[in-house]
Amino acid sequence: MSEQIELLVNETIDEIRDLTESGRLTVAFSGGLDSTLVAVLASRALGRERVKLVNVCFGPYSYSRGLEIVASLADKMRLRLEFTPGYEAQERVWKDGPSCNRCTRLAKLPAIRSGVLGLVATGANQSDTWGKTGIVIKDGFYAPLRKWTKKQIENALSYLGIEVPKIGEAPVREGCKLKHLLKIMANPAYHGYSVAIANEVLLDQLEDFTHTLANVKVIGPLSRNIALINVCPLPPIEIRKRIKSSLLDIDVIDEVRWVEGPSVLKISANPGLYNSREARRWVLNGRLAPEFAFPVEVEWVKSRNNRLETFQVVDCWRLKDDSAHCD
């Protein structure tokens, strides 16, 4: 295993050196596993003084520990770090419905690209759309990890002796809080605030409870915020009652439900998405199911809302066959 990882590491270092004509590289740095490995390999290829990290700060949609971890990692790697704002563009994307891919393309990457000369390296890999295309460079963005799997990235960081603290939903995950808003953000002060504060409250309440996944999904019609709590393993009933009470104290949350077994999601989908079996399958298996505590099925309906460009989860109920356990 170490020989395979060492080969991948050396090949990627050589490629970074060969493709970076100016001898300098900017890394889109989130503080996660992927971008940290890119930063490490870039510094080994070009030298620390020729690598700059740029982090897009998503304001209320960034986890509270995020900036601290990003700054700490940059300091440990002795790499220059700059911050740039991106949450307003993120809110514009979510006005048309949830879409992490559009958010990356229309909010995150333009914020990083602004004022940067030369290539910008991203952490795109085999787990995302860009990685699967195999494209090396597009519009000034470079994907040195495009051939890598998530497991190879984890193994490489371990091989290189790099420990990356986790940001966000659980000890084994990192991410953005806004991805848990599973409907149009017509009003950031209502829809956006609900998902931002609910996920912080949940993680605070679970500080002493060991878990592998934890998030609050916000669903429902635009006039009603329904909070779905996902935690795996499922906490004892006393903890569940305490967390539910804390979330109900948030004035922009109208209802709180624990996901306690296999469930059905009622999803209103844009006609283009509704008419594509492959797209529906990806939304369920690639976007939603991995972040629910129990298996989920979907009841699809075609949306009549012209503003909805993706999908909106309007309801959720317990599946009768509830024998499965969270993974």
C-alpha positions in Angstrom: 0.0 0.0 0.0 2.7 2.5 0.9 4.5 1.8 -2.4 1.4 2.6 -4.3 0.7 5.8 -2.4 4.4 6.8 -2.7 4.1 6.4 -6.4 0.9 8.5 -6.6 2.5 11.2 -4.5 5.6 11.4 -6.6 3.7 11.4 -9.9 1.5 14.2 -8.6 4.4 16.3 -7.4 6.1 15.9 -10.8 3.0 16.9 -12.6 2.5 20.0 -10.4 6.1 21.0 -11.1 5.7 20.5 -14.9 2.3 22.2 -15.3 3.0 25.3 -13.2 4.8 27.4 -15.8 5.2 30.4 -13.5 6.6 28.3 -10.7 3.8 29.6 -8.4 0.5 28.1 -7.4 -2.6 29.2 -5.6 -4.5 26.5 -3.7 -8.3 26.7 -3.1 -8.0 25.7 0.6 -11.0 24.6 2.6 -9.1 23.0 5.5 -10.4 19.6 4.5 -8.6 16.4 3.5 -8.5 17.1 -0.3 -7.2 20.6 -0.3 -4.7 19.9 2.5 -3.1 17.2 0.5 -3.0 19.5 -2.6 -1.3 22.1 -0.4 1.3 19.7 0.9 2.1 18.3 -2.5 2.3 21.7 -4.1 4.7 23.0 -1.4 6.9 19.9 -1.9 6.9 20.5 -5.7 7.5 24.2 -5.7 8.7 25.2 -2.3 6.6 26.9 0.4 7.4 30.5 -0.7 5.8 29.8 -4.1 2.4 28.4 -2.8 -0.5 30.5 -1.5 -3.7 29.3 0.1 -7.0 31.1 -0.5 -10.0 30.2 1.7 -13.5 31.3 0.8 -15.3 32.3 4.0 -19.0 31.6 3.9 -19.9 33.6 7.0 -22.9 32.1 8.8 -22.7 29.0 6.7 -19.2 28.1 7.8 -18.8 26.0 10.9 -17.5 28.0 13.9 -14.4 25.8 14.2 -13.7 26.1 10.5 -11.6 29.3 10.3 -9.6 28.3 13.4 -8.7 25.0 11.8 -7.9 26.5 8.4 -5.6 29.0 10.0 -3.9 26.4 12.2 -3.3 24.1 9.3 -1.8 26.9 7.2 0.5 27.8 10.1 1.6 24.2 10.5 2.4 23.9 6.8 4.1 27.4 7.0 2.1 28.5 4.0 0.7 32.0 3.3 -3.1 32.2 3.8 -5.6 34.7 2.5 -9.4 34.9 3.1 -12.1 36.0 0.6 -15.8 36.4 1.3 -18.4 34.2 -0.6 -21.6 33.9 1.3 -23.6 36.5 -0.7 -23.0 34.6 -3.9 -23.8 31.4 -2.1 -27.2 32.8 -1.1 -27.9 33.8 -4.7 -27.3 30.2 -5.8 -29.7 28.8 -3.1 -32.5 31.1 -4.2 -33.0 28.7 -7.1 -32.8 25.6 -5.0 -30.1 23.4 -3.4 -27.1 22.8 -5.6 -23.6 22.2 -4.2 -22.1 21.9 -7.7 -23.6 25.3 -8.8 -22.4 26.8 -5.5 -18.8 25.6 -6.2 -19.0 26.9 -9.8 -20.8 30.2 -9.2 -19.8 31.1 -5.7 -16.6 29.4 -4.4 -14.4 29.3 -7.6 -15.1 32.9 -8.8 -14.3 34.2 -5.3 -11.0 32.4 -5.3 -10.3 33.4 -8.9 -10.8 37.1 -8.2 -7.4 38.8 -8.2 -5.4 35.6 -8.7 -3.0 35.3 -11.5 -1.9 31.9 -12.8 -3.3 28.4 -12.0 -5.6 27.7 -9.0 -5.4 24.1 -7.7 -8.5 22.5 -6.3 -9.0 19.3 -4.4 -11.3 17.7 -7.1 -11.0 13.9 -7.1 -12.8 10.7 -8.1 -15.6 11.4 -5.5 -16.9 14.5 -7.4 -18.1 15.4 -10.9 -15.0 17.2 -12.0 -12.7 14.3 -10.9 -14.7 11.8 -12.9 -14.4 13.9 -16.1 -10.6 13.5 -16.0 -10.1 17.1 -17.0 -6.7 18.4 -16.0 -7.1 22.2 -16.3 -10.3 24.2 -17.0 -10.7 28.0 -17.0 -7.5 28.4 -15.0 -8.4 25.7 -12.4 -6.2 22.7 -12.0 -7.1 19.3 -10.5 -3.9 17.5 -9.4 -6.0 14.9 -7.5 -8.4 14.1 -10.3 -7.3 10.4 -10.4 -7.3 9.9 -6.7 -10.0 8.2 -4.6 -11.0 9.4 -1.2 -9.3 6.4 0.4 -6.1 7.1 -1.4 -6.2 10.7 -0.2 -6.6 9.6 3.4 -3.8 7.0 3.0 -1.5 9.6 1.5 -2.1 12.1 4.4 -1.4 9.3 6.8 1.7 8.2 4.9 3.0 11.9 4.9 2.3 12.2 8.6 -0.3 15.0 8.1 -3.3 15.1 10.6 -6.3 17.1 9.4 -8.8 18.1 12.2 -12.4 17.6 11.2 -14.7 20.5 10.5 -18.4 20.2 10.7 -21.1 17.5 10.9 -19.2 14.7 12.7 -15.8 13.4 13.6 -15.4 11.8 10.2 -16.8 14.6 8.0 -16.4 18.2 7.0 -18.5 20.6 5.0 -20.8 23.5 4.7 -23.9 24.0 6.8 -25.9 25.4 3.9 -25.9 22.0 2.1 -28.4 20.9 4.8 -31.0 23.5 3.7 -33.0 21.2 1.3 -35.2 23.9 -0.1 -35.2 27.3 -1.8 -33.7 30.1 0.4 -36.2 32.8 -0.4 -35.4 34.6 2.8 -31.8 34.2 4.2 -32.9 35.6 7.6 -35.5 32.8 7.9 -34.3 29.8 5.8 -30.6 30.4 5.9 -30.4 31.3 9.6 -32.4 28.2 10.6 -29.9 25.8 9.1 -26.9 27.8 10.2 -27.8 28.0 13.9 -29.5 24.6 14.1 -26.3 22.7 13.1 -24.2 24.7 15.6 -26.6 23.9 18.4 -26.7 20.2 17.5 -22.9 19.9 17.5 -22.7 21.7 20.8 -25.2 19.4 22.4 -23.3 16.3 21.1 -19.9 17.4 22.3 -19.8 14.5 24.9 -21.6 11.9 22.7 -19.4 9.9 20.3 -21.0 9.9 16.8 -20.1 9.2 13.2 -22.7 11.6 11.6 -24.7 14.5 12.9 -26.6 17.2 11.0 -29.9 19.1 11.0 -31.7 19.1 7.6 -34.2 21.9 7.1 -37.1 20.9 4.9 -40.7 21.9 4.3 -42.7 24.5 2.3 -41.3 27.9 2.1 -43.5 29.2 4.9 -42.5 26.5 7.4 -39.0 25.3 8.5 -39.1 21.6 9.6 -35.8 20.5 11.2 -34.8 16.8 10.6 -32.2 15.7 13.1 -29.8 13.0 11.9 -27.4 11.4 14.4 -25.7 8.1 14.1 -25.6 6.2 16.4 -29.0 7.3 17.7 -28.5 9.0 21.1 -30.5 7.9 24.2 -34.0 9.3 24.5 -32.9 11.8 27.2 -30.3 13.4 24.8 -32.8 13.4 22.0 -35.4 15.3 24.1 -32.8 17.8 25.2 -31.7 18.5 21.6 -35.2 18.7 20.3 -36.1 21.2 23.0 -33.0 23.3 22.2 -33.9 23.4 18.5 -37.5 24.4 19.2 -36.1 27.4 21.1 -34.8 28.8 17.8 -37.5 31.2 16.6 -37.1 30.4 12.9 -37.6 26.7 13.4 -41.3 25.7 13.3 -41.1 21.9 13.9 -38.5 19.4 15.0 -38.4 15.7 14.1 -35.8 13.1 14.8 -34.9 10.7 12.0 -35.2 7.4 14.0 -35.5 4.9 11.2 -35.8 4.4 7.4 -37.8 7.3 6.0 -39.5 8.6 2.9 -38.7 12.0 1.5 -41.3 13.9 -0.6 -39.3 15.9 -3.1 -40.6 18.5 -5.5 -38.3 18.6 -8.5 -37.7 20.9 -11.4 -39.2 19.3 -14.6 -35.7 18.7 -16.0 -34.6 16.8 -12.9 -38.0 15.0 -12.5 -37.8 13.7 -16.1 -34.3 12.3 -15.8 -34.0 9.0 -14.0 -30.2 9.3 -13.8 -30.4 12.8 -12.2 -33.0 11.6 -9.7 -30.8 8.6 -8.8 -27.8 10.9 -8.2 -29.8 13.3 -6.0 -30.9 10.4 -3.9 -27.8 8.2 -3.7 -25.1 10.8 -4.2 -26.5 13.9 -2.5 -29.0 12.9 0.1 -28.7 9.3 1.3 -25.1 9.5 2.5 -26.0 12.3 5.0 -29.1 10.7 6.5 -28.8 8.6 9.6 -31.0 5.8 8.2 -31.9 4.7 4.7 -34.2 7.0 2.7 -36.6 6.5 -0.2 -38.1 9.3 -2.3 -41.6 10.1 -3.5 -41.0 12.4 -6.4 -43.4 15.1 -7.6 -43.0 17.5 -10.5 -42.7 21.1 -9.4 -44.8 23.9 -10.7 -42.6 26.6 -9.2 -40.7 28.3 -12.0 -38.0 29.5 -9.6 -37.0 26.0 -8.6 -34.0 24.9 -10.7 -33.2 21.8 -8.7 -35.3 20.2 -5.9 -37.0 20.9 -2.6 -37.7 18.4 0.2 -41.2 19.3 1.3 -42.0 16.5 3.8 -40.6 13.4 5.4 -42.2 10.4 7.2 -41.2 7.1 8.8 -41.1 4.1 6.5 -43.1 1.2 7.7 -40.2 -1.2 7.2 -38.0 0.3 9.9 -35.7 -2.6 10.7 -32.5 -1.1 9.4 -29.9 0.5 11.6 -27.8 3.6 10.8 -24.4 2.9 9.3 
